[in-house]
Amino acid sequence: MRKTGLAAALSVAMLTTVSAGVAETMHIETTVTYRERIALPPDAILEVELLDTSLADAPSIRMSSQRFKLDAVPRTVAIGYDTDLIDERFTYTVAAKVISDGRVLFRSTTATPVLTRDAPRSAELVLEMMPKKTSSNPSGQSIFGIAWAVYEIAGRMLVAEDPPTLAIDQDGKFGLYGGCNRYTGTLAASGGVFSMPDNFAGTMMACPGAREKLERDTLEALGAATGYQRSGSNLALTNDAGVTVLRFREMPE
């Protein structure tokens, strides 16, 4: 009897210890919609992500990602996350996109805070329609004479008070602020084709670690860009495979 009682007590203790070490899974209720009154294709998928955007000068870190079948909007879903991974000192945001046949139809373009720093545990996102891939830029959608600010690098949203910027004049002369240094040169951008020169002039200031990485990531993405697509106030640079490497937003004058 004593042996049985001791074994039972040990079992309870072990279960208690294991339970105490198991992280709790919570959910963020996220509602997504878009303004255009168009039907979704049968294979449409909604992808929702929880991102760590604490580092203001670096691409976000994906904390959780889930996909859902999407028939219509608005749609409310719950995305799970591990509470042990959440730090109250950090900043977290929710992002979403609608995908069909490997192409992004709609996506969020602004950061929506959740969980910490007095942010709610739910999110409401209005997605923006993305341009279709074409061999040329739509007429009347010039990218020249506009100051463009980076908001996404290699698929990761960038949250920064002082983001990299790019401005191009009609002759292709550009001014680039990479996040620390400033560069000038002449690039080629016509009919949806984009090409940065192999060499261009720039300052050589020493940068803090985060700003240096941001600048390096921006320059690498620009170097890989071979095409561009503008949709309203947004500009996407794409590589040879048609994958978007940089997204810009038109800066207010």
C-alpha positions in Angstrom: 0.0 0.0 0.0 2.8 2.4 0.9 4.5 1.6 -2.4 1.3 2.3 -4.3 0.7 5.5 -2.5 4.3 6.7 -3.1 4.0 5.9 -6.8 0.7 7.8 -7.1 2.2 10.8 -5.3 5.2 10.8 -7.6 2.9 10.6 -10.7 0.9 13.6 -9.5 4.1 15.6 -8.8 5.4 14.8 -12.3 2.2 15.8 -14.0 2.1 19.0 -12.0 5.7 19.8 -13.0 5.0 19.0 -16.7 1.8 21.1 -16.7 3.7 24.0 -15.2 6.2 24.0 -18.0 3.7 23.8 -20.8 3.2 27.2 -22.5 -0.4 28.4 -23.0 -1.7 28.8 -26.6 -3.8 31.9 -27.0 -5.5 33.3 -30.1 -5.8 36.7 -31.8 -9.1 37.3 -33.4 -8.5 38.9 -36.8 -11.0 40.3 -39.2 -10.0 41.0 -42.8 -11.8 42.7 -45.7 -11.1 44.7 -48.8 -12.9 47.6 -50.5 -13.2 46.3 -54.0 -16.5 44.5 -54.8 -15.0 41.5 -56.7 -15.5 37.8 -56.1 -12.6 35.6 -55.0 -11.3 32.7 -57.1 -12.2 29.2 -55.8 -8.7 28.5 -54.6 -8.3 31.7 -52.6 -6.3 31.3 -49.3 -6.1 33.8 -46.5 -2.7 33.9 -44.7 -2.5 35.7 -41.4 0.8 36.4 -39.6 1.8 37.6 -36.1 5.0 39.6 -36.5 7.6 40.9 -34.1 8.2 44.5 -35.2 10.2 45.6 -32.2 13.3 46.5 -34.2 12.3 49.7 -35.9 15.1 49.5 -38.4 14.9 45.9 -39.5 12.4 43.6 -41.3 9.9 41.9 -39.0 10.3 38.5 -37.4 7.4 36.0 -38.0 6.1 34.6 -34.7 3.1 32.7 -36.0 1.5 32.1 -39.4 -1.8 30.3 -40.3 -3.7 29.8 -43.6 -7.4 29.5 -44.1 -9.7 28.8 -47.0 -11.3 32.1 -48.0 -14.7 32.3 -49.8 -15.7 35.9 -49.1 -15.0 38.9 -47.0 -15.3 40.1 -44.3 -13.8 37.0 -42.6 -12.9 36.6 -39.0 -10.3 34.0 -38.0 -8.3 33.2 -34.9 -4.5 32.9 -35.2 -2.7 31.0 -32.4 0.5 32.0 -30.7 2.7 30.7 -27.8 2.4 33.0 -24.8 6.0 32.1 -23.7 7.3 33.8 -26.9 5.6 37.1 -26.1 7.7 39.8 -24.4 5.7 42.7 -22.9 8.6 45.0 -23.8 8.3 44.2 -27.5 6.0 45.4 -30.3 3.9 42.9 -32.3 1.7 43.4 -35.3 -0.7 41.4 -37.4 -0.4 41.2 -41.2 -2.5 39.3 -43.8 -2.7 38.5 -47.5 -4.9 36.7 -49.9 -3.2 34.2 -52.3 -4.5 32.5 -55.4 -2.5 30.3 -57.7 0.7 31.4 -56.1 0.0 35.1 -56.6 -0.9 37.7 -53.9 -4.2 39.3 -54.7 -4.6 41.5 -51.6 -2.3 42.3 -48.7 -2.1 44.5 -45.7 0.2 47.5 -46.2 0.1 49.1 -42.7 1.2 47.8 -39.3 -1.6 46.9 -36.9 -0.3 46.5 -33.3 -1.6 43.8 -31.0 -1.0 42.2 -27.6 1.5 44.6 -25.9 2.0 48.3 -25.2 -1.7 48.8 -24.6 -2.6 47.3 -28.0 -5.7 45.1 -28.2 -5.8 41.3 -28.6 -7.7 41.6 -31.8 -7.2 43.2 -35.2 -9.2 44.6 -38.1 -7.4 44.7 -41.4 -8.4 46.4 -44.7 -6.3 44.7 -47.4 -5.1 46.5 -50.6 -5.4 45.0 -54.0 -2.0 44.1 -55.6 -1.3 44.8 -59.3 -1.4 41.9 -61.8 2.0 40.9 -63.2 2.3 42.5 -66.7 5.2 43.0 -69.0 4.7 46.8 -68.9 3.6 49.3 -66.4 0.0 50.6 -66.8 -0.3 53.9 -68.6 -0.5 56.9 -66.4 1.3 55.1 -63.6 4.7 56.8 -63.8 7.2 56.1 -61.0 9.2 59.2 -61.8 9.2 62.5 -59.8 7.9 60.7 -56.7 9.6 60.1 -53.4 9.1 56.4 -52.5 9.5 55.0 -49.0 10.3 51.3 -48.3 7.8 49.4 -46.2 8.6 45.8 -47.1 11.9 44.0 -47.8 12.0 40.4 -49.1 8.4 39.8 -47.9 8.9 41.1 -44.4 7.1 44.3 -43.4 9.4 47.1 -42.3 8.4 49.4 -39.4 10.7 52.4 -39.2 10.3 56.1 -38.5 13.1 56.9 -41.0 12.8 54.2 -43.7 15.0 54.0 -46.9 13.7 56.2 -49.7 14.1 56.3 -53.5 13.4 59.2 -55.9 13.9 59.0 -59.7 13.7 61.8 -62.2 12.6 61.5 -65.9 16.1 60.9 -67.0 16.6 58.0 -64.7 18.8 59.9 -62.2 18.1 58.7 -58.7 18.6 59.7 -55.2 18.6 56.9 -52.6 18.7 57.1 -48.9 19.6 53.6 -47.8 18.9 54.0 -44.1 22.2 55.7 -43.2 24.1 56.7 -46.3 22.9 58.6 -49.4 23.6 57.5 -53.0 23.2 59.0 -56.5 23.4 57.6 -60.0 21.4 56.7 -63.1 19.2 53.6 -63.3 17.0 52.2 -66.1 13.3 52.1 -65.5 10.9 51.8 -68.5 8.0 49.6 -69.6 8.1 47.6 -66.3 11.8 46.9 -66.6 14.1 48.0 -63.8 17.9 47.9 -63.5 20.3 49.5 -61.0 23.8 50.4 -62.2 26.7 48.2 -61.1 28.4 51.2 -59.5 27.1 54.5 -58.1 28.3 57.2 -55.9 27.5 57.4 -52.2 28.6 58.6 -48.8 30.6 56.4 -46.5 29.3 57.2 -43.0 29.7 54.7 -40.2 26.2 53.3 -39.3 24.8 51.7 -36.1 24.4 47.9 -36.4 20.7 47.9 -37.1 20.9 50.7 -39.7 23.8 49.1 -41.4 21.9 45.9 -41.8 18.8 47.8 -43.0 20.9 49.6 -45.6 22.6 46.4 -46.7 19.3 44.6 -47.1 17.9 47.5 -49.1 20.9 47.6 -51.5 20.8 43.9 -52.0 17.1 44.0 -52.9 17.6 46.9 -55.3 20.5 45.0 -56.9 18.3 42.0 -57.5 15.4 44.0 -58.9 14.7 43.6 -62.7 11.1 44.8 -62.9 8.6 47.1 -61.4 4.8 47.4 -61.0 3.0 50.4 -59.7 -0.5 50.2 -58.1 -1.8 53.6 -57.0 0.4 54.9 -54.2 2.4 51.6 -54.0 5.4 50.5 -56.0 6.8 46.9 -56.1 10.2 45.9 -57.4 10.5 42.3 -58.6 13.3 39.9 -59.5 13.8 37.7 -62.5 11.4 35.1 -61.0 8.7 37.7 -60.6 9.1 37.7 -56.8 8.7 41.0 -55.1 11.9 42.0 -53.4 11.0 45.6 -52.3 7.7 47.4 -51.7 7.5 51.2 -51.6 4.8 53.6 -50.5 4.4 57.1 -52.1 5.5 59.7 -49.6 3.3 62.7 -49.0 4.6 65.9 -50.5 
